[in-house]
Amino acid sequence: MMNTQPVKAIIVGGGHRSLTYAALAEQSPELLQIVGVAEPDPGRRQMIAERFSIPEAHCYETAALLAEAPKFADAVINGTMDHIHVETAVPLLRAGYDMLLEKPFAVNEAQARLLVKTAKDCGRRVMTCFVLRYAPFYRKIKELILNGAVGEILSIQTNEYVSYHHMSTSHVRGKWRNSEQCHSSMLLAKCCHDVDLMMWLMAETQPVLVSSFGCNQQFRPDHAPRNAGTRCIVDCPLVDTCLYSAKRLYLDHPDRWSWYVWDALEHLPNPTLEDKAELLKTSPYGVCAYKSDNNVVDHQTVSVSFASGATGVHCMIGGASAGKRTIHITGTKGEIDGEFEAGRLTLSEIDPSPGCEHRDTVFDLRVENDTHGGGDLDLTRDFLACVRGETPSVSCTDIQDSLAGHLVVFLADRSMECGGVPQPVIL
Ligand SMILES: NC(=O)c1ccc[n+]([C@@H]2O[C@H](COP(=O)([O-])OP(=O)(O)OC[C@H]3O[C@@H](n4cnc5c(N)ncnc54)[C@H](O)[C@@H]3O)[C@@H](O)[C@H]2O)c1
């Protein structure tokens, strides 16, 4: 018999990502009910308890304490940071919870295999938040491939252009700037989505070899403009003109990336511009973009050889004028070409009729007001269907199915460290 009760879930790690998924409980209470929280920050814990009417008895300081308590929900939404996904997930899977787990689900191969094995041994469903698989744009590409529209795939090329302000906020000054601190490389933190999409779209075959090149070319002291200070609004004469001035990026655009840049002010009900300027004098977001303690690459190219003979290439370029993802797939019968942000996709088929060269079909798959092209809440709905025992969609990011993408990322980074030496993929 079909289960028609809402899935009961606990938020583990009450940051902005968990709350994005948990918001479905407010939109569709018949699908999801938030019944507990595990979050070390007392302010966040209280805010979440109040927002979802969670009793004190179901509020925990950590995932470990929650795992020790008797089970009181079906599932967990795990939105902790990258490097603690596995240590927080394993005890909760053993305690019997299914899990929606943020990407990357692990930060190295040993951890990734441990988590996949634990999920299997415990018989738990774990879905990774590869939200882009759910965006109508990428779903359409998958549908076209499954319908044979381009024939056998010969080549898949994807590009991610990370805008200069996104690059500055996340990977030069922000949480993913230094892999020794956050334990994620640039490719893992930013492009595990793109590599996952490549593996998902190429599911008819398997990756066999990976190589990669990349470096941090721009965001280093020898590229700092002449006379640059160390902190934009403290000692830099270029504060009004530098492309990466924290004043220009954050005070002139105080709402952009606010959940990262003004994180430290979230205890204030309405922080003023003066509060923000004061914070930039001491926070990592106010450091000169060329003199930060970042160590991640600003561009990287990954090449994949597949068992079928097909090849895949993904290029990540950080510091672009605007954020953009593009894709071009060439098959034996035609091609797919598109730009994600524009929601524009063109299928070009080789036309067998006399005189015609090719036939183009254009799809408009724009989605307004969603950071992942419509993917966030559709992924949550699919996870809930999975927990209810229903057949998940073709986008389903089951952890076993998310392993290949993670392994390719780890191997690409290893290859890059070895000057591009190809690395064999052992799934
Ligand atoms: N799917 C996507 O497209 C996407 C986009 C952005 C970020 N992410 C990923 O989402 C994750 C969360 O990012 P965020 O910016 O929301 O992070 P965040 O730092 O805002 O939230 C993480 C929360 O986990 C809490 N926490 C720490 N230790 C804990 C423990 N032992 N038990 C329970 N909670 C604990 C922290 O106090 C914090 O509130 C990251 O892995 C990030 O890479 C995914």
The ligand as an SDF file (V2000), in Angstrom:
LIG
                    3D

 44 48  0  0  0  0  0  0  0  0999 V2000
   24.0560   21.4420   -4.1320 N   0  0  0  0  0  0  0  0  0  0  0  0
   24.6110   22.6040   -4.3740 C   0  0  0  0  0  0  0  0  0  0  0  0
   24.5340   23.1210   -5.4770 O   0  0  0  0  0  0  0  0  0  0  0  0
   25.3590   23.3220   -3.2920 C   0  0  0  0  0  0  0  0  0  0  0  0
   25.5290   24.7260   -3.3420 C   0  0  0  0  0  0  0  0  0  0  0  0
   26.2470   25.3320   -2.3060 C   0  0  0  0  0  0  0  0  0  0  0  0
   26.7700   24.5620   -1.2860 C   0  0  0  0  0  0  0  0  0  0  0  0
   26.6070   23.2080   -1.2880 N   0  0  0  0  0  0  0  0  0  0  0  0
   27.1380   22.3550   -0.2290 C   0  0  0  0  0  0  0  0  0  0  0  0
   26.2360   22.4140    0.8710 O   0  0  0  0  0  0  0  0  0  0  0  0
   26.9430   22.1440    2.0820 C   0  0  0  0  0  0  0  0  0  0  0  0
   26.5520   23.1450    3.1210 C   0  0  0  0  0  0  0  0  0  0  0  0
   26.8960   24.4500    2.6950 O   0  0  0  0  0  0  0  0  0  0  0  0
   26.3640   25.7110    3.5140 P   0  0  0  0  0  0  0  0  0  0  0  0
   26.9260   26.9050    2.8750 O   0  0  0  0  0  0  0  0  0  0  0  0
   24.8800   25.6010    3.7290 O   0  0  0  0  0  0  0  0  0  0  0  0
   27.1410   25.4460    4.9010 O   0  0  0  0  0  0  0  0  0  0  0  0
   26.9820   26.1730    6.2980 P   0  0  0  0  0  0  0  0  0  0  0  0
   28.3620   26.2790    6.8840 O   0  0  0  0  0  0  0  0  0  0  0  0
   26.1580   27.4150    6.2010 O   0  0  0  0  0  0  0  0  0  0  0  0
   26.1430   25.1210    7.1350 O   0  0  0  0  0  0  0  0  0  0  0  0
   26.7040   23.9820    7.7050 C   0  0  0  0  0  0  0  0  0  0  0  0
   26.1480   23.8560    9.1090 C   0  0  0  0  0  0  0  0  0  0  0  0
   26.6060   22.6230    9.6760 O   0  0  0  0  0  0  0  0  0  0  0  0
   26.7470   22.8410   11.0670 C   0  0  0  0  0  0  0  0  0  0  0  0
   27.5400   21.7670   11.6800 N   0  0  0  0  0  0  0  0  0  0  0  0
   28.8890   21.7320   11.8630 C   0  0  0  0  0  0  0  0  0  0  0  0
   29.2320   20.5850   12.5060 N   0  0  0  0  0  0  0  0  0  0  0  0
   28.0850   19.8880   12.7010 C   0  0  0  0  0  0  0  0  0  0  0  0
   27.7970   18.6310   13.3150 C   0  0  0  0  0  0  0  0  0  0  0  0
   28.7710   17.8510   13.8410 N   0  0  0  0  0  0  0  0  0  0  0  0
   26.4980   18.2100   13.3710 N   0  0  0  0  0  0  0  0  0  0  0  0
   25.5090   18.9830   12.8360 C   0  0  0  0  0  0  0  0  0  0  0  0
   25.7320   20.1940   12.2510 N   0  0  0  0  0  0  0  0  0  0  0  0
   27.0130   20.6340   12.1670 C   0  0  0  0  0  0  0  0  0  0  0  0
   27.4020   24.2290   11.1290 C   0  0  0  0  0  0  0  0  0  0  0  0
   27.2710   24.8130   12.4100 O   0  0  0  0  0  0  0  0  0  0  0  0
   26.6290   24.9750   10.0560 C   0  0  0  0  0  0  0  0  0  0  0  0
   25.5070   25.6660   10.5710 O   0  0  0  0  0  0  0  0  0  0  0  0
   28.4220   22.1170    1.7120 C   0  0  0  0  0  0  0  0  0  0  0  0
   28.8550   20.7880    1.6060 O   0  0  0  0  0  0  0  0  0  0  0  0
   28.4530   22.7810    0.3530 C   0  0  0  0  0  0  0  0  0  0  0  0
   29.5170   22.3290   -0.4720 O   0  0  0  0  0  0  0  0  0  0  0  0
   25.8960   22.6060   -2.2540 C   0  0  0  0  0  0  0  0  0  0  0  0
  1  2  1  0
  2  3  2  0
  2  4  1  0
  4  5  1  0
  4 44  2  0
  5  6  2  0
  6  7  1  0
  7  8  2  0
  8  9  1  0
  8 44  1  0
  9 10  1  0
  9 42  1  0
 10 11  1  0
 11 12  1  0
 11 40  1  0
 12 13  1  0
 13 14  1  0
 14 15  2  0
 14 16  1  0
 14 17  1  0
 17 18  1  0
 18 19  2  0
 18 20  1  0
 18 21  1  0
 21 22  1  0
 22 23  1  0
 23 24  1  0
 23 38  1  0
 24 25  1  0
 25 26  1  0
 25 36  1  0
 26 27  1  0
 26 35  1  0
 27 28  2  0
 28 29  1  0
 29 30  1  0
 29 35  2  0
 30 31  1  0
 30 32  2  0
 32 33  1  0
 33 34  2  0
 34 35  1  0
 36 37  1  0
 36 38  1  0
 38 39  1  0
 40 41  1  0
 40 42  1  0
 42 43  1  0
M  CHG  2   8   1  16  -1
M  END
$$$$
